[in-house]
Amino acid sequence: MTSDLDLIVVGGGPAGMMAGLLFARAGCRVLVLEKHADFFRDFRGDTVHPSTLELLRELGLLEEFLKRPHDEVRKLTGRVANEQIVIADMGHLPVQSRFVVLMPQWDFLDFLAQEARHYPTFTLKMEAEAADLLWDGDRVAGSRLKSGEEVRAPLTIAADGRTSILRDKARLPWKDLSAPIDVLWFRLPKEKTAGNETGGTFGAGAMIVEIDRGDYWQCAYVVPKGAAGEIEAKGIEAFRENIAHAAPELRSTVDALEEWDQVKLLSVSLDRLTCWSRPGLLAIGDAAHAMSPVGGVGINLAIQDAVAAANILAGPLAAGQNVDGLLGKVQERRLFPTRVIQGVQRMIHNRVLTPLVVRKIVLDKVPWPLRIFQRLPFLSRIPARLVGLGVRREHIRSPDAGLRRAELPPP
């Protein structure tokens, strides 16, 4: 039984790994529990936005991070009624890195884990799946693992995703905002181009997002909620034809989809907790608010939660103080941006995606709101600001206890 910890972080995703890094940097004794044996999971969010890049810059890690293989997206485009429209132009953002980094999430998590290991107070335990909470009266005292092992600490952070076990065990109340869509993810080959051509195609009764990953497209085919089984039943050939019809530029490559095992379903959720904490426990990231893939902001919003949590809690926790009275301040800080982003996502669900993919409306001309973007290109700075920097973005204000080792410890 572990009892010499300040913090247990359950979940080694973006929120959990960033929290582990920041709390260890502040001198807290941190254990991060990750249920898988490695970080490799395909078709997870791979977009690291300028808000997150700024946090890495503030930590002095940006240069090292950008040494890893990645692609950079400076403009987000959409093809509507055979016309290409710039929807978001990052070139005017008031930050150093005016682009979105495309990097496999396992590489990003591996980078955060590597940096966190420089701190002697950080421990990452893989293949450690949390199954329940430990209690001391009505206060959370730690977690029981599926293996039966118990780990205890004054604070537990639930960062175990949209299907969070810990938020259920803690009986934290939540609100379902409903999502009318699901997403089918797959890859198609492409030729490398000088510039990144990430964008979306919509208007032919469907919507496909095409993420340029150099020598392949990572594609998101948006479907009505619960329709994936019916689409699969019609066969892979019919699905290939649907793709080619919706995005003619992909017709020459769709034969690369040979079987359904190449297609992965993302069941889209949109919800949030109405209370993020109880004594001894705080939920952040997807465990506190499941986001739609619209805008690709989920990773970055989760990381902002981790930064806010560290800003508010890390110093007092490292000093041995009881932080129960501060947990609500994290929700107070992060609830407004969560509501704003989810509100925008719901609006896009209802006004754009539902007509296109549920009612199958075919656009034969560019709608007037997008036509305005063509006539007044500077308006593309507005969605760039929302997607790239978010709302009420965080800065690194948690303390640095000066414990960082120059060299990584031996494995």
C-alpha positions, 0 to 999 in steps of 0.5 A, spaced: 500 500 500 502 506 497 501 512 503 507 517 501 504 520 496 501 527 495 497 526 489 494 520 485 492 522 477 488 516 474 489 516 467 495 518 462 492 522 457 493 529 455 490 532 462 493 527 466 500 527 463 500 535 464 497 535 471 503 529 473 508 534 470 506 540 473 505 538 480 511 534 480 515 540 477 512 544 484 515 538 488 509 534 489 510 527 490 505 524 484 503 517 481 500 517 475 496 511 473 495 509 466 491 502 465 494 501 458 501 498 457 503 504 452 500 510 449 499 507 442 492 508 440 490 510 433 485 515 431 485 519 438 486 527 437 492 529 434 492 536 434 496 540 439 493 547 438 497 554 439 494 555 446 498 548 448 504 550 444 504 557 448 504 553 455 510 548 452 514 555 451 512 558 458 515 551 460 521 552 456 519 545 452 517 548 446 523 547 442 525 540 444 517 538 442 518 541 435 524 537 434 519 531 434 516 529 427 510 533 426 506 537 421 504 544 421 497 547 419 496 554 419 489 555 415 483 551 416 479 550 410 473 547 407 470 545 400 463 547 400 459 546 393 466 545 390 469 552 392 475 552 397 474 557 403 479 559 408 475 558 415 480 559 420 487 563 419 492 562 424 497 567 421 494 573 426 494 570 433 498 574 438 503 568 440 509 565 437 507 559 434 501 561 429 499 554 427 496 547 429 501 541 430 499 535 427 502 529 431 500 522 433 497 523 440 502 517 443 508 521 441 505 527 445 504 523 451 511 520 450 514 527 450 510 529 456 512 523 460 519 524 458 519 531 461 516 529 467 521 523 469 526 529 469 523 530 476 524 525 482 517 526 485 514 523 479 512 516 477 508 513 472 505 506 472 503 503 466 498 497 466 495 500 472 487 500 471 483 504 477 477 500 479 474 504 485 475 509 490 478 508 497 474 512 502 476 515 509 469 517 512 466 521 506 472 523 503 476 520 498 483 517 500 485 514 494 484 508 489 483 501 488 486 498 482 483 492 478 489 488 481 487 489 488 493 494 490 491 500 494 494 507 493 493 513 497 494 520 497 491 527 500 488 528 493 486 524 487 485 527 480 480 523 475 483 524 468 480 517 466 476 520 460 469 520 458 467 513 461 471 515 467 470 510 472 472 515 478 467 520 477 461 514 477 464 511 483 464 518 486 457 519 484 459 526 481 452 529 477 453 530 470 448 533 464 448 530 458 448 535 452 446 530 447 450 529 440 446 528 434 453 525 430 458 519 431 464 519 427 468 514 422 475 514 422 479 511 417 486 512 413 487 513 405 493 514 402 496 521 399 502 524 395 506 528 400 505 536 398 509 542 400 504 545 404 499 542 409 492 541 406 488 539 412 481 541 411 473 539 410 469 537 404 461 538 406 455 539 402 453 533 398 449 530 404 455 528 408 461 531 411 468 529 411 474 532 415 481 530 411 487 531 416 493 531 412 498 527 415 504 527 409 503 521 406 496 519 408 489 522 409 486 521 416 479 522 415 473 523 419 466 521 416 461 524 420 454 520 420 448 520 424 448 518 431 447 510 432 448 509 424 454 506 424 451 499 424 447 500 418 452 503 414 457 497 416 451 492 414 451 495 407 458 493 406 465 496 405 464 497 397 457 502 399 461 505 404 467 507 399 462 509 394 459 514 399 466 517 400 467 518 393 461 521 392 461 526 398 469 528 397 470 526 389 478 528 390 478 522 394 475 517 389 482 515 386 484 512 393 478 509 396 480 502 394 485 502 400 479 501 404 478 493 403 475 491 410 471 494 416 477 493 420 480 499 417 474 503 420 474 505 427 468 508 430 468 514 435 461 515 439 461 522 440 459 525 447 457 532 449 456 532 457 459 536 463 459 535 470 455 540 474 460 538 480 467 537 478 469 535 485 468 532 492 473 532 498 479 529 496 477 528 489 477 533 482 475 531 475 478 534 469 479 533 462 474 529 459 472 526 465 469 533 467 466 535 460 466 530 454 467 534 448 465 533 440 471 533 435 468 539 432 474 544 432 479 538 435 479 542 441 478 537 446 486 535 448 487 543 449 481 544 453 483 538 457 490 541 458 488 548 460 484 544 466 490 541 468 494 547 468 489 551 472 489 545 477 496 546 478 496 553 478 491 553 484 493 547 488 500 545 486 503 550 491 499 548 497 499 541 496 506 541 496 507 545 502 502 539 505 496 543 506 489 541 505 486 543 499 479 541 499 477 548 500 480 550 493 478 544 489 471 548 487 476 554 484 478 549 479 471 548 476 470 556 477 475 557 473 474 552 467 466 552 467 466 558 463 470 556 457 467 549 457 460 552 457 462 557 451 466 551 447 460 546 448 455 552 446 459 553 440 459 545 438 452 545 440 450 550 435 455 547 429 451 540 431 444 543 430 445 548 424 451 545 420 451 537 421 444 535 423 442 538 416 448 535 412 448 528 415 442 527 418 437 530 414 442 529 408 441 536 405 445 537 399 448 544 398 449 547 391 451 553 393 456 556 398 451 559 404 451 566 406 455 566 412 461 562 409 460 567 403 462 573 408 468 569 409 470 569 402 468 577 401 471 579 408 477 574 409 479 578 415 473 574 419 477 568 419 481 570 424 475 569 429 474 562 428 482 562 428 482 565 435 477 560 438 480 554 435 487 556 436 487 559 443 480 558 446 477 562 451 480 564 458 486 560 456 491 559 462 498 560 463 503 557 467 503 560 474 504 553 478 511 554 482 517 550 480 521 547 486 527 547 482 528 539 482 529 538 475 534 533 473 538 534 467 539 527 465 533 522 465 534 516 470 535 509 468 529 505 466 
